Amino acid sequence: MEASEYQPFPPEIHDFVDGRMDAEAERSFRRRMESNAAIAEQVEQLRTAIKLLHEIPARQPPAGFDERLIGRIREEELADRARTRILPAPRPLWQHVVQVGVGAVAAAIVLAVTGVPGMWHTNGPEIEGTGGLVSGEFAPTEEDLLPALGDHYERFDSLRRNVSAMHVSDTDQQRQVLRIEMDSSDLVRRNLWLAGEVSRLPASRRVDYVTFLGQLDSALSVIDSEIAASSRDLRAVDLARLQTALAGVKAPGTLEEGYLLAARRSVPDPRGMVAKGEHPLELQLYAGIRRADYRHDPLGVIDAAEELLRRRGRSEFKDYAHAAKVEALIRLNRDSEAASYFNESFSAFDADLSDQQQAMLRAFFKEADKLRLQAARETLK
């Protein structure tokens, strides 16, 4: 076939194969596919092409490719690192503060003030497309990367706990919820960036981080493949498989106790919103909670949870919204308010909770948050 004869598959073919359709759209597409052999053939061709791509041996990209690709990504990551370090935050906010050197803090402050992310220049070439702000030879230290790694681990831990706490009965909704988690957490892109930065650390300091990022990459691949396979096989998502894959991700000792992440009020970014019609309304509202959580924005979580409860008070995500608001209040050090809200939304007595509620809450809250919530509830009695 000549290049001029190539016709790309319609977007709906890609959406179906990738598991991005909502339940109604997927059912409608399957009916069309059953009565239209041409559509069924296109679906099979795309699946075959994807399979062949996965079987192609990986090749090392040309020198400088990674730097050009992640130039703008690095600007975002480094700016976020600086803002996180110097933002005021009440103590204790979360569980652990990573100690950073004076030089690194000074660099972060300069970065936040000037907006220039190229702290560690050498004489290497500048990266195209970054306005000359990022050097092609960026050599961060472990201290420089700890804030980004800490944020990365928190995102992974949030995804892990939400997959464990997920109680969605509809199989199409299961896939949509998982896709929201993958998109909102941004873990795939961040994992790629961090793998490149960690590779520049001294060999003696990078082993644990390389292992962590490799394990996380494998777990994310399992989630992605399970979404596609369950859609193809017309079955429920194998949540046990996903939980096992995520449980196999072990954090380095420097990250396993958590990281101080400044609670901040984010200005809503219209580019980060779920497109109208992309998901049913209740899933759009759920996605709002998840995006705020991944931004470390507890006030945003509270607003999004209250919006879901106001507009879809009987939703299957009702208990999740209540739990998310409780967790956000704890992160704002409003433990007494969190305890009162928990008792009002669930029950003052654990024995009154359903088995499903107890299972969800056990998986949802971090151990430290469970202890704080329990202590605050005891004080109210």
C-alpha positions as CSV (number, residue, x, y, z in Angstrom):
1,M,0.0,0.0,0.0
2,E,1.3,3.5,-0.9
3,A,1.6,6.1,1.9
4,S,-1.0,8.2,0.1
5,E,-3.5,5.4,0.3
6,Y,-3.4,5.1,4.1
7,Q,-6.6,5.9,5.9
8,P,-6.4,6.1,9.7
9,F,-8.9,4.3,11.9
10,P,-11.8,6.4,13.1
11,P,-11.3,7.7,16.6
12,E,-14.1,5.6,18.0
13,I,-12.2,2.4,17.0
14,H,-9.2,3.6,19.1
15,D,-11.6,4.6,22.0
16,F,-13.2,1.1,22.0
17,V,-9.9,-0.9,21.8
18,D,-8.3,1.3,24.5
19,G,-11.3,1.0,26.8
20,R,-12.1,4.7,26.9
21,M,-15.8,4.6,26.0
22,D,-18.4,5.0,28.7
23,A,-20.9,2.2,29.2
24,E,-23.6,3.4,26.9
25,A,-21.3,4.2,24.1
26,E,-19.5,0.9,24.4
27,R,-22.8,-1.1,24.3
28,S,-23.9,0.9,21.2
29,F,-20.6,0.3,19.5
30,R,-20.7,-3.4,20.1
31,R,-24.2,-3.6,18.5
32,R,-22.9,-1.8,15.4
33,M,-19.9,-4.1,15.3
34,E,-22.0,-7.2,15.4
35,S,-24.0,-6.0,12.3
36,N,-21.1,-4.4,10.4
37,A,-18.2,-6.7,9.4
38,A,-16.1,-3.8,8.3
39,I,-16.1,-2.3,11.8
40,A,-15.3,-5.6,13.3
41,E,-12.4,-6.1,10.9
42,Q,-11.0,-2.6,11.8
43,V,-11.1,-3.4,15.5
44,E,-9.2,-6.7,14.9
45,Q,-6.6,-5.0,12.7
46,L,-6.0,-2.3,15.3
47,R,-5.6,-5.0,18.1
48,T,-3.2,-6.9,15.9
49,A,-1.2,-3.8,15.2
50,I,-0.9,-3.0,18.9
51,K,0.1,-6.5,19.7
52,L,2.9,-6.4,17.0
53,L,4.1,-3.0,18.4
54,H,4.5,-4.6,21.8
55,E,6.5,-7.4,20.3
56,I,9.0,-5.1,18.6
57,P,12.3,-5.0,20.5
58,A,13.0,-1.7,22.2
59,R,15.7,0.4,20.6
60,Q,17.8,3.0,22.3
61,P,16.7,6.5,21.1
62,P,19.3,8.8,19.5
63,A,21.4,11.0,21.8
64,G,19.6,14.0,23.1
65,F,16.1,12.6,22.4
66,D,15.1,12.3,26.0
67,E,16.3,15.8,26.8
68,R,14.2,17.3,24.0
69,L,11.2,15.3,25.0
70,I,11.2,16.1,28.7
71,G,12.4,19.7,28.5
72,R,9.1,21.2,29.2
73,I,8.1,18.5,31.6
74,R,11.2,19.3,33.6
75,E,10.3,22.9,33.9
76,E,7.0,21.9,35.5
77,E,8.6,19.4,37.8
78,L,11.3,21.7,39.1
79,A,9.0,24.6,39.5
80,D,6.6,22.4,41.5
81,R,9.6,21.2,43.6
82,A,10.5,24.7,44.5
83,R,6.9,25.8,45.3
84,T,6.5,22.7,47.5
85,R,9.6,23.4,49.5
86,I,8.9,27.0,50.4
87,L,5.1,27.0,50.8
88,P,4.0,27.5,54.4
89,A,2.3,24.5,55.9
90,P,0.9,23.7,59.3
91,R,2.7,21.0,61.3
92,P,2.2,18.2,61.6
93,L,0.7,18.2,58.1
94,W,1.4,14.7,57.0
95,Q,3.8,12.2,58.5
96,H,7.4,13.0,57.5
97,V,9.7,15.8,56.5
98,V,12.6,15.0,54.2
99,Q,15.6,17.1,55.4
100,V,17.2,19.0,52.6
101,G,20.5,20.8,52.5
102,V,20.8,24.6,52.7
103,G,22.1,24.8,49.2
104,A,19.1,22.9,47.8
105,V,16.6,25.1,49.7
106,A,18.4,28.2,48.4
107,A,18.2,26.9,44.9
108,A,14.5,26.2,45.3
109,I,13.8,29.7,46.6
110,V,15.7,31.3,43.7
111,L,13.8,29.0,41.3
112,A,10.4,30.0,42.7
113,V,11.2,33.7,42.5
114,T,12.9,33.7,39.1
115,G,10.9,30.9,37.4
116,V,14.2,29.6,35.9
117,P,14.4,25.8,36.3
118,G,18.0,25.4,35.1
119,M,19.8,25.4,38.5
120,W,22.4,22.7,37.6
121,H,23.8,23.9,34.2
122,T,27.0,22.6,32.7
123,N,28.3,23.6,29.3
124,G,26.0,21.2,27.5
125,P,23.6,22.4,24.7
126,E,20.3,24.0,25.6
127,I,17.2,22.0,25.0
128,E,15.1,23.0,22.0
129,G,11.6,24.3,22.8
130,T,12.4,25.5,26.4
131,G,13.3,29.1,25.7
132,G,16.9,28.4,26.8
133,L,15.8,27.7,30.3
134,V,16.9,24.1,30.6
135,S,20.4,22.8,30.0
136,G,20.9,19.6,28.0
137,E,23.2,18.3,30.7
138,F,21.1,18.4,33.9
139,A,22.7,16.7,36.9
140,P,20.5,16.8,40.0
141,T,21.5,15.5,43.4
142,E,19.5,13.1,45.5
143,E,18.3,16.0,47.7
144,D,17.1,17.8,44.6
145,L,15.0,14.8,43.5
146,L,13.6,13.9,46.9
147,P,10.6,16.3,46.7
148,A,9.6,15.0,43.2
149,L,10.1,11.4,44.4
150,G,8.1,12.0,47.5
151,D,5.3,13.5,45.5
152,H,5.5,10.5,43.1
153,Y,5.3,8.0,46.0
154,E,2.2,9.8,47.4
155,R,0.5,9.6,44.0
156,F,1.3,5.9,43.8
157,D,0.0,5.3,47.3
158,S,-3.2,7.2,46.6
159,L,-3.8,5.1,43.5
160,R,-3.0,1.9,45.3
161,R,-5.4,2.6,48.2
162,N,-8.2,3.7,45.8
163,V,-7.8,0.5,43.7
164,S,-8.0,-1.5,46.9
165,A,-11.1,0.4,48.1
166,M,-12.9,0.3,44.8
167,H,-16.4,-1.2,45.1
168,V,-18.0,-0.6,41.7
169,S,-20.4,-3.2,40.4
170,D,-20.8,-2.2,36.8
171,T,-17.9,-3.6,34.7
172,D,-17.8,-0.6,32.3
173,Q,-17.6,1.8,35.2
174,Q,-14.7,-0.2,36.7
175,R,-12.7,0.4,33.5
176,Q,-13.7,4.1,33.5
177,V,-12.7,4.6,37.1
178,L,-9.3,3.0,36.5
179,R,-8.8,5.1,33.5
180,I,-9.6,8.2,35.5
181,E,-7.0,7.1,38.1
182,M,-4.3,6.6,35.5
183,D,-5.0,9.9,33.8
184,S,-5.4,12.0,37.0
185,S,-2.4,10.6,38.8
186,D,-0.1,11.3,35.7
187,L,2.1,8.5,37.0
188,V,3.1,7.1,33.6
189,R,4.6,10.4,32.4
190,R,6.2,11.2,35.7
191,N,7.7,7.8,36.0
192,L,9.4,8.2,32.7
193,W,10.8,11.6,33.7
194,L,12.0,10.4,37.1
195,A,13.7,7.3,35.6
196,G,15.8,9.6,33.4
197,E,16.7,11.9,36.3
198,V,17.5,9.1,38.7
199,S,19.8,7.5,36.2
200,R,22.1,10.5,36.6
201,L,22.6,9.9,40.3
202,P,25.7,8.1,41.5
203,A,25.4,4.4,41.3
204,S,25.5,3.9,45.0
205,R,22.5,6.2,45.5
206,R,20.2,5.3,42.6
207,V,19.6,1.5,43.1
208,D,16.6,1.7,45.4
209,Y,15.0,4.4,43.3
210,V,15.6,2.5,40.0
211,T,14.0,-0.6,41.6
212,F,11.0,1.4,42.8
213,L,10.4,3.1,39.5
214,G,10.8,-0.2,37.6
215,Q,8.3,-2.0,39.9
216,L,5.8,0.9,39.5
217,D,6.2,0.9,35.7
218,S,5.4,-2.8,35.7
219,A,2.3,-2.3,37.9
220,L,1.0,0.5,35.7
221,S,1.4,-1.7,32.6
222,V,-0.6,-4.4,34.4
223,I,-3.4,-1.9,35.0
224,D,-3.4,-0.6,31.4
225,S,-3.4,-4.2,30.0
226,E,-6.2,-5.3,32.3
227,I,-8.4,-2.4,31.2
228,A,-8.0,-3.4,27.6
229,A,-8.2,-7.2,28.2
230,S,-11.4,-6.9,30.3
231,S,-13.0,-4.8,27.6
232,R,-12.0,-7.2,24.9
233,D,-13.1,-10.3,26.8
234,L,-16.4,-8.7,28.0
235,R,-15.6,-9.4,31.7
236,A,-15.1,-7.6,34.9
237,V,-11.7,-6.1,35.8
238,D,-9.5,-8.6,37.7
239,L,-9.1,-6.3,40.8
240,A,-7.1,-9.0,42.6
241,R,-4.5,-9.0,39.8
242,L,-4.2,-5.2,40.0
243,Q,-3.9,-5.2,43.8
244,T,-1.2,-7.9,43.7
245,A,0.7,-5.8,41.1
246,L,0.5,-2.6,43.2
247,A,1.4,-4.5,46.4
248,G,4.6,-5.5,44.7
249,V,5.8,-1.9,44.5
250,K,8.2,-1.2,47.4
251,A,9.2,2.3,48.2
252,P,12.8,3.2,49.1
253,G,13.4,3.8,52.8
254,T,13.7,7.6,52.2
255,L,10.1,7.6,50.9
256,E,8.2,4.9,52.8
257,E,7.1,7.1,55.7
258,G,5.6,9.7,53.4
259,Y,6.7,13.3,52.5
260,L,5.6,16.7,53.6
261,L,3.4,18.1,50.8
262,A,2.1,21.6,51.4
263,A,-1.6,21.7,51.4
264,R,-2.4,24.4,48.8
265,R,-5.5,25.8,47.1
266,S,-5.2,25.2,43.4
267,V,-6.8,27.5,40.9
268,P,-9.0,25.2,38.7
269,D,-7.3,24.5,35.4
270,P,-9.9,24.0,32.6
271,R,-7.4,21.9,30.7
272,G,-7.5,19.4,33.6
273,M,-11.2,19.0,33.7
274,V,-13.0,16.0,32.3
275,A,-14.5,16.9,28.9
276,K,-18.2,17.2,28.9
277,G,-19.8,14.0,27.8
278,E,-16.5,12.0,28.1
279,H,-18.0,10.2,31.2
280,P,-21.4,10.1,32.9
281,L,-21.9,13.0,35.3
282,E,-21.2,11.0,38.5
283,L,-17.9,9.9,37.0
284,Q,-17.0,13.4,36.1
285,L,-17.7,14.4,39.7
286,Y,-15.6,11.5,41.0
287,A,-12.7,12.6,38.7
288,G,-12.9,16.1,40.2
289,I,-12.2,14.6,43.7
290,R,-9.3,12.4,42.3
291,R,-7.7,15.3,40.5
292,A,-7.8,17.5,43.6
293,D,-6.3,14.7,45.7
294,Y,-3.4,14.1,43.2
295,R,-2.7,17.9,43.3
296,H,-2.5,17.7,47.1
297,D,-5.3,20.1,47.4
298,P,-7.5,19.1,50.4
299,L,-9.8,22.1,50.1
300,G,-10.4,21.2,46.5
301,V,-11.2,17.6,47.6
302,I,-13.8,18.9,50.0
303,D,-15.4,21.1,47.4
304,A,-15.5,18.3,44.8
305,A,-16.8,15.8,47.3
306,E,-19.6,18.2,48.4
307,E,-20.5,18.8,44.8
308,L,-20.8,15.1,44.1
309,L,-22.9,14.6,47.2
310,R,-25.1,17.6,46.3
311,R,-25.7,16.5,42.7
312,R,-25.5,12.7,43.0
313,G,-26.3,12.0,46.7
314,R,-27.4,8.5,46.0
315,S,-24.4,7.7,43.7
316,E,-22.4,4.5,44.0
317,F,-19.6,6.9,44.9
318,K,-21.4,8.4,47.9
319,D,-19.4,6.6,50.6
320,Y,-16.2,7.4,48.7
321,A,-17.0,11.1,48.7
322,H,-17.7,11.1,52.4
323,A,-14.4,9.3,53.1
324,A,-12.5,11.7,50.8
325,K,-13.8,14.7,52.7
326,V,-12.9,13.1,56.1
327,E,-9.3,12.5,54.9
328,A,-9.0,16.0,53.5
329,L,-10.1,17.4,56.9
330,I,-7.4,15.4,58.6
331,R,-4.8,16.7,56.2
332,L,-5.9,20.2,57.2
333,N,-5.4,19.3,60.9
334,R,-9.2,19.6,61.5
335,D,-9.4,16.2,63.2
336,S,-12.3,17.0,65.4
337,E,-14.3,18.2,62.4
338,A,-13.3,15.1,60.6
339,A,-14.5,12.9,63.4
340,S,-17.9,14.7,63.6
341,Y,-18.4,14.4,59.9
342,F,-17.4,10.7,59.9
343,N,-20.0,10.0,62.6
344,E,-22.7,11.9,60.8
345,S,-21.9,10.4,57.4
346,F,-21.3,6.8,58.4
347,S,-21.9,6.0,62.1
348,A,-20.6,6.8,65.5
349,F,-20.3,3.0,66.1
350,D,-18.2,0.8,63.8
351,A,-20.5,-2.1,64.4
352,D,-23.2,-0.2,62.5
353,L,-21.1,-0.1,59.3
354,S,-21.8,-2.6,56.5
355,D,-19.2,-5.1,55.6
356,Q,-18.6,-3.2,52.3
357,Q,-18.2,0.1,54.1
358,Q,-15.7,-1.4,56.6
359,A,-13.7,-3.0,53.8
360,M,-13.6,0.3,51.8
361,L,-12.6,2.4,54.8
362,R,-9.9,0.0,55.9
363,A,-8.3,0.2,52.4
364,F,-8.9,3.9,51.9
365,F,-7.3,5.5,55.0
366,K,-3.6,5.5,55.7
367,E,-2.7,3.9,59.0
368,A,-1.6,7.3,60.6
369,D,-4.9,8.9,59.5
370,K,-6.9,6.0,60.9
371,L,-5.2,6.5,64.3
372,R,-5.9,10.3,64.3
373,L,-9.5,9.7,63.3
374,Q,-10.0,7.1,65.9
375,A,-8.5,9.3,68.6
376,A,-10.7,12.3,67.6
377,R,-13.8,10.1,67.6
378,E,-13.0,8.8,71.1
379,T,-12.8,12.4,72.3
380,L,-16.3,13.1,71.0
381,K,-17.8,10.2,73.0
